[in-house]
Amino acid sequence: MESPISVRLATSLCCFCVIFSLTAMVINPVVASENCKFPAIFNFADSNSDTGGYAAAFSQPPWPYGMTFFGMPAGRFSDGRLMIDFIANTFGLPFLSAYLNSLGSNYTNGANFATAASTIRLPTSIIPAGGFSPFYLDLQYDQFVQFKSRTQQIRKRGGVYKDLMPKEYFPKALYVFDIGQNDLGEGFFANMSIKEVNATVPDVINSFSTNVKRIYKLGARSFWIHNTGPIGCLPYIFTNFQTAERDSAGCSKPHNEVAQYFNYKLKEAVAQLRKDFPLAAITYVDVYSVKYSLFSHPNKYGFELPLVACCGYGGEYNYSNGAGCGSTITVNGTQIFVGSCDRPSVRVVWDGIHYTEAANKFVFDQISSGAFSEPPLPLRMACHRT
């Protein structure tokens, strides 16, 4: 028979365990939260996560784009997969079909409205007369509205296309945003000063917030919002602005400072969106810090020559405006194919503008943990507010 003292000790220990467990759940709500089961993803973005929109509307990125994973061009501006591909894989979903792609698309698990060269605001220089996509964020929102309405009509009618259309999963989906870099780039290449480009940022962010609000009103509740990367570390910037001050990593300091200001205002806007929509789960993701670490400490993470394009031609950084990746150029009367470096798996920059699959995977692995998110939730818990 147990002594009264033993019984009291056992009872006290049991109570302590219960109280400790409940306290841990209150202090750290992630402990109490289950992984999210997103049935679909909708992506609003630019070339950093375009899975075929630009290719469908204009032209396919040529070989060797897609070489590493797909073994062929796959509508992506990289040698392989993008962060949005890894995000889809996290939830057991297939790669997102581009909304603009009429061939071989399946929208049962969402849609990708991203196109390369897209901006948040309406650009002044639009393809084919200029360099930016007509599918800026307002139009991507309009496409989503149309997609939501028409896919439900098609399902109701039935027939051969019914099973390729989404069910009524829109409130349960994850809404991903990765856009804004081209708004800054447009200003830089329009010969605006750093101060002038900075002055455009509040209006750009306001346009972004307006579209998030409109998508929320259509039923979206879970948002995963990337900030913009260190644009001053990309060869297409620092080779075209050679007089700009360089930082310790070799990146253009003033151009990165504009990106940092953009991110500061974006973070402010996201905080306000949380106040405006307390029922929404809105995660701000610091992509900038992770990407910058690839330039500042490449060897630490198994990378090399971070400022040099893997697929390009010309100069110290293997990049020039007239020798795009996959093109054929004439040098001293000889035709040269602009191809890939030998080991894209250890390189950061693919074509002078975009990242390699290896870099994309590294960044994804870091941000999906929640270590660079606010609130600090991993991707799998992006449906939770805290």
C-alpha positions in Angstrom: 0.0 0.0 0.0 1.3 3.4 -0.9 2.1 5.9 1.8 0.1 9.2 2.0 3.3 11.1 1.2 3.9 9.2 -2.0 0.3 9.7 -3.1 0.6 13.5 -2.4 3.9 13.7 -4.4 2.4 11.8 -7.3 -0.7 14.0 -7.3 1.4 17.2 -7.1 3.7 16.0 -9.9 0.6 15.2 -12.1 -0.9 18.6 -11.5 2.5 20.3 -12.3 2.7 18.4 -15.6 -0.8 19.5 -16.6 -0.2 23.1 -15.6 3.2 23.1 -17.4 1.6 21.7 -20.6 -1.2 24.2 -20.6 1.3 27.0 -19.9 3.5 25.9 -22.8 0.4 25.9 -25.1 -0.5 29.4 -24.1 3.1 30.8 -24.4 3.7 29.0 -27.6 0.5 28.6 -29.6 2.4 26.7 -32.4 2.5 23.8 -30.0 -1.3 23.7 -29.9 -1.7 24.3 -33.7 -2.0 21.6 -36.3 -0.3 21.7 -39.7 -2.4 23.4 -42.3 -3.9 21.3 -45.1 -4.2 23.8 -48.0 -6.1 22.2 -50.9 -4.9 24.9 -53.3 -2.4 27.7 -53.8 -2.9 31.0 -55.7 0.2 32.9 -56.6 0.5 36.6 -57.5 4.0 37.5 -58.6 6.7 38.1 -61.1 9.5 36.0 -62.7 10.7 34.8 -59.3 7.7 32.4 -59.3 6.4 32.4 -62.9 5.7 28.8 -63.9 4.7 29.6 -67.5 2.6 32.7 -67.7 5.2 34.7 -69.6 5.9 31.7 -71.9 2.2 31.4 -72.7 1.7 35.1 -73.4 5.0 35.9 -75.2 7.8 33.5 -75.6 9.3 30.5 -73.8 12.6 30.9 -72.0 15.0 28.9 -74.2 17.4 26.1 -73.4 19.3 25.8 -71.0 16.5 27.2 -68.9 14.9 24.2 -67.1 18.0 22.0 -67.6 18.6 20.9 -64.0 15.2 19.5 -63.0 13.0 19.4 -66.0 15.6 18.6 -68.7 13.9 21.1 -71.0 12.5 24.7 -70.9 9.5 24.7 -68.5 8.4 28.3 -68.5 10.6 29.1 -65.5 13.4 31.7 -65.5 15.8 29.4 -63.8 17.7 26.2 -64.5 15.1 24.3 -62.5 12.5 24.8 -59.8 11.4 28.0 -58.1 10.3 28.6 -54.5 6.7 28.4 -55.5 7.4 24.8 -56.7 8.8 23.9 -53.3 5.9 25.6 -51.6 3.4 23.4 -53.6 5.4 20.3 -52.8 5.3 21.0 -49.1 1.5 20.5 -49.2 1.6 17.5 -51.5 0.3 19.6 -54.4 1.4 19.5 -58.0 3.2 22.4 -59.6 0.9 25.3 -60.2 -0.4 25.8 -63.8 -0.1 29.3 -65.2 -3.4 31.0 -65.5 -2.5 32.1 -69.0 -1.5 28.7 -70.2 -4.3 27.1 -72.2 -2.4 23.8 -73.0 -2.0 21.0 -70.5 -3.2 23.0 -67.5 -4.9 21.6 -64.4 -6.5 24.0 -61.9 -7.8 21.5 -59.3 -5.1 22.7 -56.9 -4.9 26.4 -57.6 -3.5 28.7 -60.3 -0.4 30.9 -60.9 -1.1 34.4 -62.0 2.6 35.4 -62.0 4.3 36.5 -65.2 7.9 37.5 -65.6 8.5 41.3 -65.6 5.3 42.0 -63.7 5.0 45.0 -61.4 2.7 46.1 -58.6 1.8 49.4 -60.3 1.0 49.8 -64.0 4.4 50.1 -65.7 5.1 52.9 -68.2 7.1 50.6 -70.4 5.1 47.6 -71.6 6.0 44.6 -73.8 6.5 44.7 -76.8 7.3 48.4 -76.9 9.0 48.2 -73.5 10.4 45.8 -71.0 7.7 45.1 -68.5 4.7 42.8 -68.4 1.2 44.2 -69.0 0.0 41.7 -66.3 0.7 44.0 -63.3 -0.9 43.2 -59.9 -4.3 44.8 -60.7 -4.7 42.7 -63.7 -3.6 39.6 -61.8 -6.4 40.3 -59.4 -8.8 40.8 -62.3 -7.7 37.4 -63.6 -8.3 35.8 -60.2 -11.8 37.3 -60.1 -12.6 35.8 -63.5 -11.0 32.5 -62.7 -13.0 32.2 -59.5 -16.3 32.9 -61.3 -15.8 31.0 -64.5 -14.3 27.8 -63.0 -17.4 27.4 -60.8 -19.7 27.9 -63.8 -17.8 25.2 -65.7 -18.1 22.8 -62.8 -21.8 23.3 -62.6 -22.2 22.6 -66.4 -20.2 19.4 -66.1 -18.6 17.7 -69.1 -15.0 16.9 -70.0 -13.5 20.0 -68.3 -15.3 19.6 -65.0 -12.6 17.6 -63.3 -9.9 20.0 -64.2 -11.6 22.8 -62.4 -11.3 23.6 -58.7 -14.0 22.9 -56.1 -15.2 25.6 -53.8 -11.9 25.7 -51.9 -11.0 29.4 -52.2 -11.4 30.3 -48.5 -9.2 27.3 -47.6 -6.4 28.1 -50.1 -3.0 29.7 -49.5 -2.4 33.0 -51.2 1.2 33.7 -52.0 2.7 37.1 -53.0 6.2 37.7 -54.3 6.2 40.9 -56.3 7.8 44.4 -56.2 11.3 44.0 -57.5 10.4 45.2 -61.0 8.7 48.3 -59.6 12.2 49.3 -58.3 13.9 48.1 -61.5 11.6 50.2 -63.7 12.6 53.3 -61.8 16.3 52.5 -61.9 16.3 52.0 -65.7 14.1 55.0 -66.3 17.1 57.1 -65.1 15.4 58.1 -61.8 17.7 58.9 -58.9 17.8 56.7 -55.9 15.8 59.4 -54.0 13.2 59.5 -56.7 12.7 55.7 -56.7 12.4 55.8 -53.0 9.7 58.4 -53.3 7.6 56.0 -55.4 7.7 53.2 -52.8 4.7 54.3 -50.6 2.4 54.4 -53.5 3.6 51.0 -54.7 3.0 49.6 -51.3 -0.5 51.2 -51.2 -1.3 49.5 -54.5 -0.2 46.2 -53.1 -2.3 46.6 -49.9 -5.4 47.5 -52.0 -5.1 44.3 -53.9 -4.6 42.1 -50.8 -7.7 43.7 -49.3 -9.7 43.0 -52.5 -8.6 39.4 -52.5 -9.5 39.1 -48.8 -13.0 40.3 -49.6 -13.3 37.5 -52.1 -12.8 35.0 -49.3 -9.0 34.6 -49.0 -7.9 34.1 -45.4 -4.3 32.7 -45.4 -1.6 35.0 -46.9 2.1 34.2 -47.3 3.9 37.5 -48.4 7.5 37.6 -49.4 9.4 40.8 -49.2 11.8 41.8 -52.1 15.3 40.5 -52.4 18.7 42.3 -52.6 18.3 43.7 -56.1 21.7 45.4 -55.8 23.4 42.0 -55.7 22.2 41.0 -59.2 24.5 41.5 -62.2 21.8 43.2 -64.3 21.9 46.0 -61.7 25.5 46.5 -60.7 26.9 46.1 -64.2 24.5 48.8 -65.5 25.2 51.1 -62.6 28.9 50.7 -62.2 29.5 54.0 -60.4 27.3 52.9 -57.5 29.0 52.3 -54.2 29.6 48.6 -53.4 29.1 47.0 -50.0 31.4 44.4 -48.4 29.7 41.6 -50.4 30.2 43.4 -53.7 26.6 44.4 -54.1 25.3 47.9 -55.1 24.7 49.5 -51.7 22.2 52.3 -52.8 20.1 49.9 -54.8 19.9 47.5 -51.9 18.9 50.4 -49.6 15.9 51.0 -51.8 14.9 47.4 -51.5 15.3 47.6 -47.7 13.1 50.7 -47.7 10.5 48.9 -49.8 10.6 46.0 -47.3 10.2 48.4 -44.3 7.1 49.9 -45.8 5.8 46.5 -46.9 6.2 45.2 -43.3 4.3 48.3 -42.0 1.5 47.6 -44.5 1.3 43.9 -43.5 1.0 44.9 -39.9 -1.9 47.3 -40.8 -3.6 44.5 -42.8 -3.5 42.3 -39.8 -5.3 45.0 -37.8 -7.8 45.6 -40.6 -8.5 41.8 -41.0 -8.1 40.1 -37.6 -9.7 36.9 -39.0 -6.9 36.5 -41.6 -3.6 34.7 -41.1 -1.0 37.1 -42.8 2.6 36.0 -42.7 5.4 38.4 -43.7 8.5 36.5 -44.9 11.9 38.1 -44.9 13.3 36.7 -48.1 15.8 39.5 -48.4 17.9 38.4 -45.4 18.2 34.8 -46.6 19.1 35.8 -50.2 21.7 38.4 -49.0 23.4 35.7 -46.9 24.2 33.8 -50.2 26.2 36.9 -51.3 27.8 37.8 -48.0 28.7 34.2 -46.9 28.5 31.9 -50.0 31.1 29.5 -48.8 29.4 28.9 -45.6 26.4 27.5 -47.4 28.3 25.6 -50.2 28.1 28.2 -52.9 30.7 30.0 -55.0 31.1 33.0 -57.2 27.8 34.5 -56.0 28.0 37.7 -58.1 28.8 35.8 -61.4 26.0 34.7 -63.6 26.0 30.9 -64.4 24.4 31.3 -67.8 25.7 34.4 -69.6 28.5 35.9 -71.5 30.9 38.8 -71.1 33.0 40.6 -68.5 33.9 39.9 -65.0 30.4 38.8 -64.0 29.6 36.8 -67.1 26.7 39.1 -67.9 26.0 41.7 -70.6 22.7 43.1 -71.8 23.1 41.9 -75.4 24.0 38.3 -74.6 21.1 36.7 -72.8 21.1 33.1 -71.5 20.2 30.8 -74.3 20.9 33.2 -77.1 23.4 32.9 -79.9 25.8 35.9 -80.3 28.5 36.7 -82.8 32.0 37.5 -81.4 34.8 38.3 -83.8 32.9 36.7 -86.6 32.2 33.5 -84.7 28.8 32.4 -83.4 28.7 31.5 -79.7 25.9 29.9 -77.8 25.3 31.5 -74.4 25.1 28.4 -72.3 25.3 27.3 -68.7 28.2 27.0 -66.4 29.5 23.6 -65.4 28.0 23.4 -61.9 24.8 25.4 -61.4 24.3 23.4 -58.2 26.9 25.6 -56.5 26.0 28.9 -58.0 23.6 31.6 -56.7 22.7 33.6 -59.8 21.4 31.8 -62.9 21.2 34.4 -65.7 22.2 37.7 -64.1 18.6 38.4 -63.0 17.2 35.2 -61.5 18.4 32.6 -59.1 19.5 29.0 -59.7 17.4 26.1 -58.5 20.0 25.4 -55.8 19.7 29.0 -54.5 15.9 28.8 -54.6 15.9 25.6 -52.6 18.3 27.0 -50.0 16.1 30.1 -49.6 13.0 28.0 -49.4 14.5 25.7 -46.7 15.3 28.7 -44.6 12.0 30.6 -44.9 9.7 27.5 -44.6 11.0 26.9 -41.1 9.4 30.1 -39.8 12.8 31.5 -38.7 12.4 34.5 -41.0 8.7 35.0 -40.7 6.5 37.4 -38.7 4.7 35.9 -36.9 7.4 33.2 -36.6 5.3 30.4 -38.0 6.6 27.7 -40.4 5.0 27.5 -43.8 3.0 24.4 -42.8 1.2 26.5 -40.2 0.5 29.5 -42.4 -3.3 29.2 -41.8 -2.7 30.2 -38.1 -2.6 33.8 -37.0 -0.2 33.2 -34.1 
